[in-house]
Amino acid sequence: MYSAEQIQDLIEAALPDAQVRVEGDDGQHFAALVVSPQFEGKSRIEQHRMVYAALGDRMGGEIHALSLRTATPD
C-alpha cells in the first residue's frame, strides 16, 4: 500500500516544479491537486496523463483510485 506522502513524492519527482498536495488515509483512495507550469498550453487530459505517467503501473494496482485536479500557476 502507498501513503499520500509516497504518491506526492512520485509526482514531485516527475514534475519537480509542481506544487503537489495529496490526501487519503486508507492506502488505496487518494485525492491530489497538482499545479505546474509544465501544464501550460496542455488540455486537461494531457495534464492528467502527465500525472498518471509519474505513477506508472501503480495506478489501478497499488493505487486503486485517484481523484485528480490539475492547474497552471496563477
DRENDO-1510 file (C-alpha; in Angstrom, 1 decimal, always signed):
<recs>
REC; n; res; u; v; w
REC; 1; MET; +0.0; +0.0; +0.0 .
REC; 2; TYR; +1.1; +3.5; -0.7 .
REC; 3; SER; +0.7; +6.6; +1.5 .
REC; 4; ALA; -0.3; +10.0; +0.4 .
REC; 5; GLU; +3.2; +11.2; +1.1 .
REC; 6; GLN; +4.7; +8.5; -1.2 .
REC; 7; ILE; +2.4; +9.4; -4.0 .
REC; 8; GLN; +3.2; +13.1; -3.6 .
REC; 9; ASP; +6.9; +12.2; -3.8 .
REC; 10; LEU; +6.4; +10.3; -7.0 .
REC; 11; ILE; +4.6; +13.2; -8.6 .
REC; 12; GLU; +7.1; +15.7; -7.4 .
REC; 13; ALA; +10.0; +13.6; -8.8 .
REC; 14; ALA; +8.4; +13.5; -12.2 .
REC; 15; LEU; +7.2; +17.2; -12.1 .
REC; 16; PRO; +9.9; +18.9; -10.0 .
REC; 17; ASP; +8.5; +22.4; -10.5 .
REC; 18; ALA; +5.0; +21.3; -9.4 .
REC; 19; GLN; +3.1; +22.2; -6.2 .
REC; 20; VAL; +1.5; +18.9; -5.1 .
REC; 21; ARG; -1.0; +18.1; -2.4 .
REC; 22; VAL; -2.2; +14.5; -1.9 .
REC; 23; GLU; -4.7; +13.4; +0.6 .
REC; 24; GLY; -6.0; +9.9; +1.6 .
REC; 25; ASP; -5.6; +7.7; +4.5 .
REC; 26; ASP; -6.9; +4.3; +3.6 .
REC; 27; GLY; -3.9; +3.3; +1.4 .
REC; 28; GLN; -6.0; +2.9; -1.8 .
REC; 29; HIS; -8.1; +6.0; -2.4 .
REC; 30; PHE; -6.5; +9.4; -2.8 .
REC; 31; ALA; -7.2; +12.9; -4.0 .
REC; 32; ALA; -4.5; +15.1; -5.5 .
REC; 33; LEU; -4.1; +18.7; -6.5 .
REC; 34; VAL; -1.1; +19.3; -8.9 .
REC; 35; VAL; -0.2; +22.8; -10.0 .
REC; 36; SER; +2.6; +23.0; -12.6 .
REC; 37; PRO; +3.8; +25.5; -15.2 .
REC; 38; GLN; +4.5; +22.4; -17.4 .
REC; 39; PHE; +0.7; +22.2; -17.8 .
REC; 40; GLU; +0.7; +25.5; -19.7 .
REC; 41; GLY; -1.0; +25.1; -23.1 .
REC; 42; LYS; -2.0; +21.5; -22.4 .
REC; 43; SER; -5.5; +20.1; -22.3 .
REC; 44; ARG; -6.9; +18.8; -19.0 .
REC; 45; ILE; -6.5; +15.2; -20.4 .
REC; 46; GLU; -2.8; +15.9; -21.3 .
REC; 47; GLN; -2.2; +17.3; -17.8 .
REC; 48; HIS; -3.8; +14.2; -16.2 .
REC; 49; ARG; -1.7; +11.9; -18.4 .
REC; 50; MET; +1.4; +13.6; -17.2 .
REC; 51; VAL; +0.5; +12.9; -13.6 .
REC; 52; TYR; -0.6; +9.3; -14.4 .
REC; 53; ALA; +2.7; +8.7; -16.2 .
REC; 54; ALA; +4.5; +9.7; -12.9 .
REC; 55; LEU; +2.6; +7.0; -11.1 .
REC; 56; GLY; +3.1; +4.4; -13.9 .
REC; 57; ASP; +1.8; +0.9; -13.3 .
REC; 58; ARG; +0.9; +1.7; -9.7 .
REC; 59; MET; -2.4; +3.2; -11.0 .
REC; 60; GLY; -5.1; +0.6; -10.9 .
REC; 61; GLY; -2.8; -1.6; -8.9 .
REC; 62; GLU; -1.5; -0.5; -5.6 .
REC; 63; ILE; -3.2; +2.9; -6.1 .
REC; 64; HIS; -6.9; +1.9; -6.6 .
REC; 65; ALA; -8.3; +5.4; -7.2 .
REC; 66; LEU; -7.0; +8.9; -7.6 .
REC; 67; SER; -9.3; +11.9; -7.8 .
REC; 68; LEU; -7.1; +14.4; -9.7 .
REC; 69; ARG; -7.3; +18.1; -10.1 .
REC; 70; THR; -4.6; +19.9; -12.2 .
REC; 71; ALA; -3.9; +23.6; -12.9 .
REC; 72; THR; -1.3; +26.0; -14.0 .
REC; 73; PRO; +0.0; +28.6; -11.6 .
REC; 74; ASP; -1.8; +31.9; -11.4 .
</recs>
